[in-house]
Structure formats: C-alpha cells, structure tokens
Amino acid sequence: MNKNLKIFLLLHLLLMVYSTSGIFSKLASGKAFLSWPFLLLYGCVILLLGIYALGWQQVLKRIHLSVAYANKAVSVVWGCVWGVLIFHEHLSLGKVIGGLMVLGGIALYGWADGRATKE
C-alpha cells in the first residue's frame, strides 16, 4: 500500500476517534454532575482525546499541516453519521449536501496538493 495512503487512512481513523469523543460528551450531559456514570463517560472523552492528540502529532510528522487541517473537516461528517446512527437524529437534505461539499472539498484539496507535489 502506498505510504501516503496509509498516512491518510491513519489521519481519517484519528478524525473518526476524535468525533467519537462528542458521543461520550453528549451521553455524559444526561447524567448527574460528578456521578459515577458522568465520570466514566468523561473519562472516555479524555482517553479518546489523548489518543487523538498522540496520533495527530505522528500524522503531522509525515504530512503538511495545511493538508492535515483540510482533512479535519471530515469530523463534521462523522458527527452527522453518529447523530443519525446513535442518537436517531434527522438528516436533512441540507446536511447531506453540506457533507458532500466537505468531502468534495477534501478530495479537491488532496488532488490539488498531489499535483503541486509532482510539479
């Protein structure tokens, strides 16, 4: 597998992990403050964010910061996915179009970056 493809897959896996911290935050918001379930859920948030931070540093060693941040927008798409799958939220046409625009922008940026690297 291409080295750059592995880095981008790692980046997107990390962004998925980052987006799951929002799931635990939302679940914790329904618990009594400082109760054991609240602390357990926020402990998961801290663990996930720690994993993300360490992985993010490793990704940044291998790709440009601008490329990494351009891909970070995919966490919005993951948030919509988790909202629908876990919290049974409604996915409007506007959200679908917005998500497709985010994915299209990431693809366009990656394509442009690939062309600039070859030149």
C-alpha positions as CSV (number, residue, x, y, z in Angstrom):
1,M,0.0,0.0,0.0
2,N,1.2,3.5,-0.8
3,K,2.9,5.3,2.1
4,N,0.8,8.4,1.6
5,L,-2.4,6.4,1.5
6,K,-1.5,4.8,4.8
7,I,-1.0,8.2,6.4
8,F,-4.3,9.5,5.1
9,L,-6.1,6.4,6.4
10,L,-4.5,6.9,9.8
11,L,-5.5,10.6,9.7
12,H,-9.1,9.7,8.9
13,L,-9.2,7.0,11.5
14,L,-7.9,9.5,14.1
15,L,-10.6,12.0,13.0
16,M,-13.2,9.3,13.5
17,V,-11.8,8.7,17.0
18,Y,-11.9,12.5,17.6
19,S,-15.5,12.7,16.6
20,T,-16.5,9.8,18.9
21,S,-15.5,12.0,21.9
22,G,-18.6,14.0,21.1
23,I,-20.7,10.9,21.6
24,F,-19.4,10.4,25.1
25,S,-19.8,14.1,25.9
26,K,-23.5,14.0,24.8
27,L,-24.1,10.9,26.8
28,A,-22.4,12.4,29.9
29,S,-24.6,15.5,29.6
30,G,-27.6,13.4,30.5
31,K,-26.0,12.2,33.8
32,A,-25.9,13.8,37.2
33,F,-22.8,16.0,37.5
34,L,-19.9,14.1,39.1
35,S,-21.9,10.9,39.4
36,W,-20.0,7.7,38.5
37,P,-21.6,7.4,35.1
38,F,-20.8,11.0,34.4
39,L,-17.1,10.5,35.5
40,L,-16.8,7.3,33.5
41,L,-18.2,8.9,30.3
42,Y,-15.9,11.9,30.7
43,G,-13.0,9.6,31.4
44,C,-13.7,8.1,27.9
45,V,-13.7,11.6,26.4
46,I,-10.3,12.3,27.9
47,L,-8.9,8.9,26.8
48,L,-10.1,9.4,23.2
49,L,-8.8,12.9,23.1
50,G,-5.4,11.7,24.4
51,I,-5.2,9.0,21.8
52,Y,-6.2,11.6,19.1
53,A,-3.5,14.1,20.3
54,L,-0.8,11.5,20.2
55,G,-1.8,10.2,16.8
56,W,-2.2,13.8,15.5
57,Q,1.4,14.5,16.4
58,Q,2.5,11.4,14.5
59,V,0.5,12.4,11.4
60,L,1.9,15.9,11.4
61,K,5.4,14.5,11.3
62,R,4.5,12.9,8.0
63,I,2.3,15.4,6.1
64,H,2.0,19.1,5.8
65,L,-0.1,21.0,8.4
66,S,-2.3,22.5,5.7
67,V,-3.2,19.1,4.4
68,A,-4.0,17.7,7.8
69,Y,-6.2,20.6,8.7
70,A,-8.0,20.5,5.4
71,N,-8.9,16.9,6.1
72,K,-10.1,17.7,9.7
73,A,-13.4,19.0,8.2
74,V,-14.4,15.3,7.8
75,S,-15.1,15.3,11.6
76,V,-18.3,17.2,10.8
77,V,-19.4,14.4,8.5
78,W,-18.6,11.9,11.2
79,G,-20.7,13.9,13.7
80,C,-23.7,13.6,11.3
81,V,-23.1,9.9,11.0
82,W,-23.0,9.4,14.7
83,G,-26.1,11.6,15.2
84,V,-28.1,9.5,12.9
85,L,-26.8,6.1,14.0
86,I,-26.6,6.6,17.7
87,F,-29.0,9.4,18.6
88,H,-31.5,8.9,15.8
89,E,-31.3,12.5,14.7
90,H,-32.9,13.6,11.4
91,L,-30.5,14.0,8.5
92,S,-31.9,16.8,6.3
93,L,-31.1,17.4,2.7
94,G,-29.1,20.4,3.6
95,K,-26.9,18.4,5.9
96,V,-26.3,15.7,3.2
97,I,-25.4,18.4,0.6
98,G,-23.1,20.1,3.2
99,G,-21.4,16.7,4.0
100,L,-20.9,16.0,0.3
101,M,-19.4,19.5,-0.2
102,V,-17.0,18.8,2.7
103,L,-16.0,15.5,1.2
104,G,-15.7,17.1,-2.3
105,G,-13.5,19.9,-0.8
106,I,-11.2,17.5,0.9
107,A,-10.9,15.4,-2.4
108,L,-10.3,18.6,-4.4
109,Y,-7.6,19.8,-1.9
110,G,-5.9,16.4,-2.0
111,W,-5.9,16.4,-5.8
112,A,-4.5,19.9,-6.0
113,D,-1.9,19.1,-3.4
114,G,-0.9,16.0,-5.3
115,R,-0.5,18.0,-8.5
116,A,1.6,20.6,-6.7
117,T,3.8,18.0,-5.2
118,K,4.5,16.4,-8.7
119,E,5.5,19.8,-10.2
